[in-house]
Amino acid sequence: MSPLISGELLHIFAKDNTIRFLDTTLALPGETFDPRARFHDCHIPGSQYFDMDVFSDPQSSLPHTVPSPAHFADLFGKLGITPQTHVVFYDQGNTASACRAWWMAKLFGHEKVQIIHGGLGTWQQQGLPVEQGASPTYTPQTYHPKTEYSRIAGLGDMLEHVRLQNRPILDARSAERFYGKVSEPRAGVKSGHIPGSRNIPYKTVLDEKGFFRPATELETLFLHAGVTAQTHPITTCGSGMTAAVLTVALELAGFTSNALYDGSWAEWGSTPNTPIANGQNP
């Protein structure tokens, strides 16, 4: 199942009452809109708001950290979702939040999960209806996750990979942040990048309209960054959000064995004694 649903298929999906649409809209650093208000004002009929802050580890001091399998299962089940439900994520702006939600669902073993390519804008361009108001409620279900731990990397994993230089590390932040030319947006986080990592700003994998570039272009881009079918790349960014855009791009390019560093730079740059580089890509 492709991660993406193209616009021409949405008329078919819109008629399928078994498909659950979830709006994942979230403001990235520097964005100031209210995601819930945006959902209330306009969303796909019958969709619910998937709050990334709620679907995060409440015990973590880091932003958007993945919750425990039990916590995710409880929240997903309360949305009325079972492991058999076909879930379609979308967002209303930056692509990253829908990609993050897709990755999280895949992490916990959800098989039938996709993203609307182009988000709510694509839905509206197809002439499909939207509505206003609060989320509908569905009968809670029991959800049984099947965590795929190969999809996630932690701090200890990353320290080992940096020591061994055995997997490509792809950083989705801007070049200015990657090279330490500007301060990080989060207090107490040093500037720079993980030694040996490569900078692929997440917008690089998108075209001027915000759509993912063709698979062949993405494959070429990743090959130039040292990715092959045998290297199992790891994506990272500021807080694990835009890294998921690279993760989806890797899947589209055929590099399906990959992981996401969940703590990302928010963790690496605030942890004492982690090695930090500021120079050019190797």
Secondary structure in CASP SS format (residue, H / E / C, confidence):
PFRMAT SS
TARGET T0000
AUTHOR 0000-0000-0000
METHOD secondary structure of the structure
MODEL  1
M C 1.00
S C 1.00
P C 1.00
L E 1.00
I E 1.00
S C 1.00
G H 1.00
E H 1.00
L H 1.00
L H 1.00
H H 1.00
I H 1.00
F H 1.00
A H 1.00
K C 1.00
D C 1.00
N C 1.00
T C 1.00
I E 1.00
R E 1.00
F E 1.00
L E 1.00
D E 1.00
T C 1.00
T C 1.00
L C 1.00
A C 1.00
L C 1.00
P C 1.00
G C 1.00
E C 1.00
T C 1.00
F C 1.00
D C 1.00
P H 1.00
R H 1.00
A H 1.00
R H 1.00
F H 1.00
H H 1.00
D H 1.00
C C 1.00
H E 1.00
I C 1.00
P C 1.00
G C 1.00
S C 1.00
Q E 1.00
Y E 1.00
F C 1.00
D C 1.00
M C 1.00
D C 1.00
V C 1.00
F C 1.00
S C 1.00
D C 1.00
P C 1.00
Q C 1.00
S C 1.00
S C 1.00
L C 1.00
P C 1.00
H C 1.00
T C 1.00
V C 1.00
P C 1.00
S C 1.00
P H 1.00
A H 1.00
H H 1.00
F H 1.00
A H 1.00
D H 1.00
L H 1.00
F H 1.00
G H 1.00
K H 1.00
L C 1.00
G C 1.00
I C 1.00
T C 1.00
P C 1.00
Q C 1.00
T C 1.00
H E 1.00
V E 1.00
V E 1.00
F E 1.00
Y E 1.00
D C 1.00
Q C 1.00
G C 1.00
N C 1.00
T C 1.00
A H 1.00
S H 1.00
A H 1.00
C H 1.00
R H 1.00
A H 1.00
W H 1.00
W H 1.00
M H 1.00
A H 1.00
K H 1.00
L H 1.00
F C 1.00
G C 1.00
H C 1.00
E C 1.00
K C 1.00
V E 1.00
Q E 1.00
I E 1.00
I E 1.00
H C 1.00
G C 1.00
G H 1.00
L H 1.00
G H 1.00
T H 1.00
W H 1.00
Q H 1.00
Q H 1.00
Q C 1.00
G C 1.00
L C 1.00
P C 1.00
V C 1.00
E E 1.00
Q C 1.00
G C 1.00
A C 1.00
S C 1.00
P C 1.00
T C 1.00
Y C 1.00
T C 1.00
P C 1.00
Q C 1.00
T C 1.00
Y C 1.00
H C 1.00
P C 1.00
K C 1.00
T C 1.00
E C 1.00
Y H 1.00
S H 1.00
R H 1.00
I E 1.00
A E 1.00
G C 1.00
L H 1.00
G H 1.00
D H 1.00
M H 1.00
L H 1.00
E H 1.00
H H 1.00
V H 1.00
R H 1.00
L H 1.00
Q C 1.00
N C 1.00
R C 1.00
P C 1.00
I E 1.00
L E 1.00
D E 1.00
A C 1.00
R C 1.00
S C 1.00
A H 1.00
E H 1.00
R H 1.00
F H 1.00
Y C 1.00
G C 1.00
K C 1.00
V C 1.00
S C 1.00
E C 1.00
P C 1.00
R C 1.00
A C 1.00
G C 1.00
V C 1.00
K C 1.00
S C 1.00
G C 1.00
H E 1.00
I C 1.00
P C 1.00
G C 1.00
S C 1.00
R E 1.00
N E 1.00
I C 1.00
P C 1.00
Y H 1.00
K H 1.00
T H 1.00
V H 1.00
L E 1.00
D C 1.00
E C 1.00
K C 1.00
G C 1.00
F C 1.00
F E 1.00
R C 1.00
P C 1.00
A H 1.00
T H 1.00
E H 1.00
L H 1.00
E H 1.00
T H 1.00
L H 1.00
F H 1.00
L H 1.00
H H 1.00
A C 1.00
G C 1.00
V C 1.00
T C 1.00
A C 1.00
Q C 1.00
T C 1.00
H C 1.00
P C 1.00
I E 1.00
T E 1.00
T E 1.00
C C 1.00
G C 1.00
S C 1.00
G C 1.00
M C 1.00
T C 1.00
A H 1.00
A H 1.00
V H 1.00
L H 1.00
T H 1.00
V H 1.00
A H 1.00
L H 1.00
E H 1.00
L H 1.00
A C 1.00
G C 1.00
F C 1.00
T C 1.00
S C 1.00
N C 1.00
A E 1.00
L E 1.00
Y E 1.00
D C 1.00
G C 1.00
S H 1.00
W H 1.00
A H 1.00
E H 1.00
W H 1.00
G C 1.00
S C 1.00
T C 1.00
P C 1.00
N C 1.00
T C 1.00
P C 1.00
I C 1.00
A E 1.00
N C 1.00
G C 1.00
Q C 1.00
N C 1.00
P C 1.00
END
